[in-house]
Each structure stands twice: as C-alpha cells, then as structure tokens.
Amino acid sequence: MLYTEVSPAAKRQALRDGLASRRLLQLPGAFNPLSARLIEEKGFDGVYISGAVISADLGLPDIGLTTLTEVATRSRQISRMTALPTLVDADTGFGEPMNVARTVQELEDAGVAGLHIEDQVNPKRCGHLDGKAVVDVGTATQRIRAAVAARRDPALLILARTDIRALDGVPAAIDRARSLIDAGADAIFPEAMATLDEFAAVRAAVDVPILANMTEFGRSALFTTRQLADVGVNLVIYPVTLLRSAMGAAEATLDVIRADGTQEAAVETMQTRERLYELLDYSGYNTFDTSVYNFAVPSIHSGTKE
C-alpha cells in the first residue's frame, strides 16, 4: 500500500550486490510509476528511468529540453513505488560541474540507486541519432569527479556514459572509458555499440561493470541476454520498450474507435479492471481502515472483462 517499505539505501546495496554477483541484470524502462510496479512483479532486477521517455511523456524530443526538476520529480515518483533499485538517465548533469554536483544530490534525495552522466556537448541529443558531439576528455572527467564528490551515500552507483564511439570508433571509446574510470566512475555505459565484438572489446579493456542499451530502432542489434552475458555485459536496459508498446496499443485502440464508433473490438487486448486494481493494491487500501476505505473490490478471478 502507498509506497515501498524498502529504503533507498537498501536498494542501492541491492544493486551493488547484483553487480557483484556477476550475473546480467535486466532493467526495463518504466514510463510511469505503475509500470515500475509491473516491472517488479515480473521479476526483473531493477527499473530504468529514461531521459528519452521523460521527454516523450512531456511531448518533447530528446534533445536536452527537460530540466533537473522534471527528471528528479519523475525519479522520485517511480523510485518510491517499487522495491527494486532504479537507475536514472541524468543526461550531461544539466550544466557545469557544480550543476552536476547538484544533480547528483537531487537524484540521491529522489531515492534512485544509480545514475549516469554522459560526455556529450550540452544540450545533448539521443545517443542513437546522427550529429552528436562530445566534450573533450578533461570536461568529461571533470563531470564525473564532480558527481563522485557530491554523492553522500557511497553506495549510490555513478555510471559514466560515453558517446564517442559513434564519432571516433571503439578504440576512442575504450580510451575515454579508462579516463572516466580513473575519474571515479563505478561503471561504464558505452553508447551505441554496434556488435558483440565491440562490447567484448570494452569488457576486455576495463575492470568495472559495463552497461548495454538495447533500444529498438537504434545502432545496436537487439542482442539476447545470453549473448550479452557471454561477452561480459553486466547491465542491460530497455529504455523506451514499454512506452513504445503502450503507445502502439493506444494508437491501435484509437483507430478502432474511429473506425467502429466503439472500443468493443479492442477490449480483449486491454488490461482488465481487476488486473489494474490488483496492481494498484486496492485490497490493501481497503483493509487498512474499512471505516474510511469501504469500497468493494471486484474478484480477481471473477472472469468478468471490465
């Protein structure tokens, strides 16, 4: 009922423990707090909070238009709803090194277990678009040093994302990754790797966890968990997958309503009222205080499509 009883500190330690286990951790992207609860129920290792999803939810392209306040607000809403650790996209840190430091503390206060800071020029753009530009290595490492210095909980995971592979190739990405690790990064997010061999090359070059971004319609093929684990990837995110699935279903339903004048033909593919109530834990609210919460909860097993 209400919010998770698992503390942010415990979730951060869970993420650290998961990485130490050397198994591949899967973090689907939540597009709202309720989808985070669904991710947890389905048995995943964590929840990813995507900057591209936050932008899209606001009706904006992913070109650095969102603010720290917007990202921190959504991070807090999602993190407090799930017992799973959350990892958030902090873009370039929303400014200069002092802004990066504030970003880290705001997101730490929001309850996230980890965040990543990237080396794109500010304002950034989606990592799988053309025309990206990255900052010099000095600026990139300064951002990471500021992030590491600002965190108050040492268990907060700070990942360094580098987009340099698309510009200068894998050797440059490896060099940049090593510099970011020297600056204090706990893990590396090499963006837009094209092949398993490229992931394997990064894995061989660094001794910290690495993250793979399995976004649809991007530069990387959609590798399986077995393939990624075999080349030593430690975390895999699916940032926009659930939003794309939900919006695809929403568009199809709107087409049905326009064509038929009713949503009847789409009802069979919808989440039922009972299933929604189950995810929302209506029964928990009902039993909390029946003198206040005295609504009736439909049976989950009634078989009625509502």
Backbone torsions as a table, in degrees:
resi	resn	phi	psi	omega
1	MET	NA	149.5	-176.0
2	LEU	52.4	-116.1	-172.9
3	TYR	-112.1	166.4	-178.8
4	THR	-61.2	147.9	176.0
5	GLU	-91.2	-3.5	179.2
6	VAL	-82.3	126.6	-175.7
7	SER	-73.7	155.2	174.5
8	PRO	-56.4	-37.8	179.2
9	ALA	-61.4	-42.4	179.6
10	ALA	-66.3	-37.0	179.1
11	LYS	-69.4	-36.8	176.7
12	ARG	-64.1	-40.7	178.6
13	GLN	-67.5	-35.7	177.4
14	ALA	-61.8	-40.4	177.8
15	LEU	-65.6	-43.3	177.1
16	ARG	-60.7	-44.4	-179.9
17	ASP	-64.3	-39.0	178.2
18	GLY	-62.2	-41.7	178.0
19	LEU	-67.0	-37.3	-179.9
20	ALA	-67.4	-23.1	-179.6
21	SER	-72.2	-15.8	179.8
22	ARG	68.0	11.1	171.9
23	ARG	-88.5	159.7	-178.8
24	LEU	-77.0	125.0	179.2
25	LEU	-96.5	133.5	-179.7
26	GLN	-107.4	127.0	-179.1
27	LEU	-128.3	92.7	173.0
28	PRO	-67.4	152.7	179.6
29	GLY	-84.2	127.7	176.1
30	ALA	-89.3	134.3	177.9
31	PHE	-98.2	-5.7	172.8
32	ASN	-164.1	173.2	-178.3
33	PRO	-62.0	-37.3	-178.6
34	LEU	-64.8	-37.3	178.0
35	SER	-67.6	-28.4	175.0
36	ALA	-65.0	-39.7	177.1
37	ARG	-63.4	-38.5	178.3
38	LEU	-65.5	-42.3	177.1
39	ILE	-57.6	-44.1	178.4
40	GLU	-62.5	-45.9	-177.7
41	GLU	-61.7	-32.6	-178.2
42	LYS	-80.4	-1.2	170.9
43	GLY	89.4	22.1	178.3
44	PHE	-78.8	170.8	-173.1
45	ASP	-87.4	-22.1	-177.7
46	GLY	-172.5	179.0	-177.9
47	VAL	-123.5	131.9	176.3
48	TYR	-99.6	139.4	177.6
49	ILE	-115.1	105.7	-170.2
50	SER	-89.1	134.2	173.3
51	GLY	-63.9	-36.2	178.4
52	ALA	-64.8	-36.9	179.4
53	VAL	-70.1	-42.9	177.5
54	ILE	-60.4	-43.7	177.2
55	SER	-59.5	-49.4	-178.0
56	ALA	-62.3	-39.1	179.8
57	ASP	-62.0	-28.9	177.5
58	LEU	-89.2	1.1	-178.7
59	GLY	78.2	24.1	-175.8
60	LEU	-118.6	149.9	172.5
61	PRO	-72.9	159.8	-178.2
62	ASP	-85.6	73.2	-177.8
63	ILE	-131.9	34.4	174.8
64	GLY	79.4	26.4	-178.4
65	LEU	-91.2	-17.9	-179.9
66	THR	-75.9	158.7	-177.9
67	THR	-107.9	164.0	175.1
68	LEU	-58.3	-41.1	-179.4
69	THR	-59.4	-43.7	-179.7
70	GLU	-65.2	-42.3	-179.4
71	VAL	-69.0	-42.4	179.8
72	ALA	-65.8	-38.7	179.2
73	THR	-63.0	-48.0	179.7
74	ARG	-67.1	-35.8	177.5
75	SER	-62.1	-42.0	179.0
76	ARG	-66.0	-43.6	-179.1
77	GLN	-60.8	-41.1	-178.6
78	ILE	-77.4	-44.5	-174.7
79	SER	-63.4	-36.6	-177.4
80	ARG	-76.8	-9.7	-177.2
81	MET	-94.6	-10.4	-175.1
82	THR	-132.2	147.1	174.8
83	ALA	-79.8	-9.0	-179.8
84	LEU	-79.2	152.8	172.3
85	PRO	-67.7	144.1	178.1
86	THR	-113.4	141.4	177.7
87	LEU	-121.1	125.6	-172.9
88	VAL	-117.3	145.7	174.9
89	ASP	-81.6	110.6	-179.6
90	ALA	-100.0	17.0	177.8
91	ASP	51.2	-132.0	-179.3
92	THR	-92.2	8.8	-178.2
93	GLY	91.3	4.6	175.5
94	PHE	64.5	37.3	173.8
95	GLY	140.7	-151.8	-178.0
96	GLU	-79.2	175.8	-175.2
97	PRO	-51.0	-39.0	178.0
98	MET	-65.6	-35.7	174.7
99	ASN	-65.7	-38.4	176.6
100	VAL	-59.3	-43.8	179.3
101	ALA	-60.7	-43.7	178.7
102	ARG	-66.0	-39.4	177.8
103	THR	-56.4	-46.9	-179.6
104	VAL	-59.2	-45.3	-177.3
105	GLN	-70.4	-36.5	176.4
106	GLU	-63.6	-42.8	-179.1
107	LEU	-73.4	-33.1	173.6
108	GLU	-61.8	-44.2	177.3
109	ASP	-64.1	-28.0	178.5
110	ALA	-74.2	-9.7	174.3
111	GLY	95.9	12.8	-179.4
112	VAL	-74.0	157.6	177.1
113	ALA	-93.4	-20.5	-179.8
114	GLY	-164.9	166.5	179.1
115	LEU	-152.9	159.1	174.0
116	HIS	-125.8	141.6	178.2
117	ILE	-114.9	134.0	-174.6
118	GLU	-108.9	169.5	-175.7
119	ASP	-105.8	21.6	174.5
120	GLN	-74.6	158.8	169.8
121	VAL	-66.1	140.7	179.5
122	ASN	-93.0	129.4	3.2
123	PRO	-77.7	145.5	-176.2
124	LYS	-84.1	179.7	171.2
125	ARG	-140.9	167.8	-179.6
126	CYS	-50.5	136.4	-175.6
127	GLY	-66.6	-12.2	-179.1
128	HIS	-110.0	18.9	173.6
129	LEU	-102.7	157.3	173.7
130	ASP	-76.6	164.9	173.6
131	GLY	84.1	15.5	176.9
132	LYS	-70.8	156.4	172.4
133	ALA	-138.1	143.8	179.7
134	VAL	-116.0	155.8	177.4
135	VAL	-78.7	168.5	176.6
136	ASP	-70.0	164.6	-174.5
137	VAL	-63.0	-33.1	178.9
138	GLY	-63.1	-44.2	178.5
139	THR	-66.8	-41.7	-179.8
140	ALA	-61.1	-45.5	-178.7
141	THR	-71.7	-30.1	177.4
142	GLN	-64.0	-39.2	176.7
143	ARG	-60.0	-44.9	-177.4
144	ILE	-68.9	-40.5	177.5
145	ARG	-60.8	-41.0	178.5
146	ALA	-64.1	-41.3	179.9
147	ALA	-63.6	-45.6	-178.8
148	VAL	-65.0	-41.9	-179.1
149	ALA	-67.0	-28.2	-174.1
150	ALA	-82.6	-26.1	-175.4
151	ARG	-66.8	141.7	179.1
152	ARG	-100.3	-30.7	174.7
153	ASP	-94.5	113.3	-177.6
154	PRO	-63.6	-15.3	178.9
155	ALA	-81.0	-13.4	176.8
156	LEU	-59.8	124.2	-175.7
157	LEU	-84.6	125.0	177.8
158	ILE	-113.1	112.7	177.7
159	LEU	-99.2	145.7	174.1
160	ALA	-108.2	121.9	177.0
161	ARG	-99.0	135.6	174.2
162	THR	-122.7	134.0	179.0
163	ASP	-105.7	13.7	-171.1
164	ILE	-74.3	-18.9	-178.7
165	ARG	-57.5	-40.8	-178.1
166	ALA	-65.2	-21.7	-177.3
167	LEU	-97.1	-45.8	-170.9
168	ASP	-125.8	4.8	174.1
169	GLY	94.1	175.1	-175.6
170	VAL	-65.3	-42.7	178.7
171	PRO	-56.7	-39.2	177.8
172	ALA	-66.7	-37.0	178.2
173	ALA	-64.2	-38.5	178.7
174	ILE	-66.9	-44.6	178.0
175	ASP	-60.3	-43.7	-179.7
176	ARG	-65.4	-41.1	179.3
177	ALA	-59.9	-43.3	-179.7
178	ARG	-63.1	-39.7	178.9
179	SER	-66.4	-38.2	-180.0
180	LEU	-69.1	-35.7	175.3
181	ILE	-66.1	-42.8	177.2
182	ASP	-59.8	-29.2	179.3
183	ALA	-78.8	-9.0	175.6
184	GLY	118.9	2.3	180.0
185	ALA	-61.5	137.0	179.0
186	ASP	-81.2	-23.6	-176.4
187	ALA	-157.4	164.6	-175.8
188	ILE	-122.8	135.7	176.5
189	PHE	-116.0	92.9	177.3
190	PRO	-83.5	106.5	-172.9
191	GLU	-78.0	144.8	172.2
192	ALA	61.1	39.4	169.6
193	MET	-66.8	136.8	-173.1
194	ALA	-93.0	-28.4	-174.1
195	THR	-136.4	164.8	174.7
196	LEU	-63.9	-34.4	178.6
197	ASP	-61.9	-35.5	178.3
198	GLU	-66.7	-43.1	175.0
199	PHE	-61.0	-41.8	-179.6
200	ALA	-62.7	-36.8	179.4
201	ALA	-65.7	-41.3	177.3
202	VAL	-65.8	-42.8	179.9
203	ARG	-58.5	-41.6	-178.7
204	ALA	-69.6	-22.0	-173.0
205	ALA	-92.3	-19.2	-175.5
206	VAL	-128.3	159.0	-178.0
207	ASP	-116.6	24.7	175.1
208	VAL	-117.3	165.2	177.8
209	PRO	-59.6	149.6	175.5
210	ILE	-124.2	150.9	-175.2
211	LEU	-116.0	141.0	175.3
212	ALA	-114.0	135.2	179.1
213	ASN	-101.7	106.3	179.8
214	MET	-99.1	69.9	178.5
215	THR	-93.3	141.7	-179.8
216	GLU	-70.4	149.4	174.8
217	PHE	63.6	27.5	-178.3
218	GLY	-110.5	-161.6	-177.3
219	ARG	-78.1	-28.4	-177.6
220	SER	-91.7	143.9	169.0
221	ALA	-67.9	160.0	-178.4
222	LEU	-87.1	80.4	-177.1
223	PHE	-69.4	150.7	178.3
224	THR	-78.4	165.1	176.4
225	THR	-62.3	-36.4	178.4
226	ARG	-63.2	-45.0	179.4
227	GLN	-61.8	-44.5	-178.4
228	LEU	-67.2	-42.0	178.8
229	ALA	-63.2	-37.3	-177.4
230	ASP	-65.5	-25.2	177.6
231	VAL	-101.3	10.5	170.9
232	GLY	89.2	15.7	175.2
233	VAL	-70.6	142.2	-176.1
234	ASN	-106.0	-29.8	178.5
235	LEU	-133.4	142.8	173.1
236	VAL	-132.5	132.8	178.6
237	ILE	-113.0	149.7	175.2
238	TYR	-124.5	78.6	-162.4
239	PRO	-65.9	-43.8	-171.8
240	VAL	-112.8	4.5	-172.9
241	THR	-57.4	-49.9	-177.0
242	LEU	-69.8	-37.6	176.9
243	LEU	-63.0	-44.4	179.6
244	ARG	-62.8	-40.6	179.0
245	SER	-64.0	-45.4	-178.6
246	ALA	-65.6	-43.4	-179.2
247	MET	-69.2	-33.8	175.6
248	GLY	-62.9	-42.8	177.9
249	ALA	-67.0	-39.7	179.3
250	ALA	-63.3	-42.2	179.4
251	GLU	-63.7	-41.2	179.1
252	ALA	-63.5	-40.0	179.5
253	THR	-67.1	-40.9	177.2
254	LEU	-61.9	-37.9	177.0
255	ASP	-62.9	-39.5	178.1
256	VAL	-63.0	-45.0	-179.3
257	ILE	-62.6	-41.6	178.7
258	ARG	-65.7	-39.7	-176.1
259	ALA	-76.5	-40.3	-171.5
260	ASP	-102.5	-16.6	-175.7
261	GLY	79.3	6.1	178.7
262	THR	-157.8	155.6	177.7
263	GLN	-89.7	6.8	-171.8
264	GLU	-52.5	-42.3	-176.7
265	ALA	-68.9	-17.2	-179.0
266	ALA	-97.9	-8.0	-173.5
267	VAL	-60.8	-37.1	-177.1
268	GLU	-62.4	-22.9	180.0
269	THR	-95.1	-2.1	-176.7
270	MET	-84.6	155.6	168.2
271	GLN	-68.9	133.5	-177.4
272	THR	-74.3	163.9	174.3
273	ARG	-60.4	-41.7	179.7
274	GLU	-61.8	-41.5	-178.9
275	ARG	-67.7	-39.7	177.0
276	LEU	-62.2	-45.1	179.2
277	TYR	-62.4	-35.3	178.7
278	GLU	-64.6	-46.2	178.9
279	LEU	-63.4	-35.7	-179.5
280	LEU	-79.9	-8.8	-180.0
281	ASP	60.6	47.4	176.8
282	TYR	-56.4	-38.7	-177.4
283	SER	-64.0	-35.8	177.7
284	GLY	-63.9	-41.1	176.8
285	TYR	-66.6	-36.4	-177.4
286	ASN	-66.0	-40.4	-178.2
287	THR	-82.6	-13.4	179.8
288	PHE	-59.3	-46.0	178.4
289	ASP	-159.4	94.4	-174.7
290	THR	-67.1	-14.7	176.5
291	SER	-74.6	-18.8	178.5
292	VAL	-109.8	-49.4	-178.5
293	TYR	-99.6	90.4	-173.4
294	ASN	-119.4	27.5	177.9
295	PHE	-78.8	157.8	178.1
296	ALA	-90.1	137.3	178.6
297	VAL	-105.2	121.7	179.0
298	PRO	-60.5	150.1	178.6
299	SER	-66.5	134.7	178.8
300	ILE	-66.5	-26.8	-173.8
301	HIS	-107.7	21.3	-177.4
302	SER	-70.0	-24.4	-178.6
303	GLY	81.8	-0.7	-179.6
304	THR	-82.0	132.1	179.1
305	LYS	-90.7	98.1	-179.6
306	GLU	-122.1	NA	NA
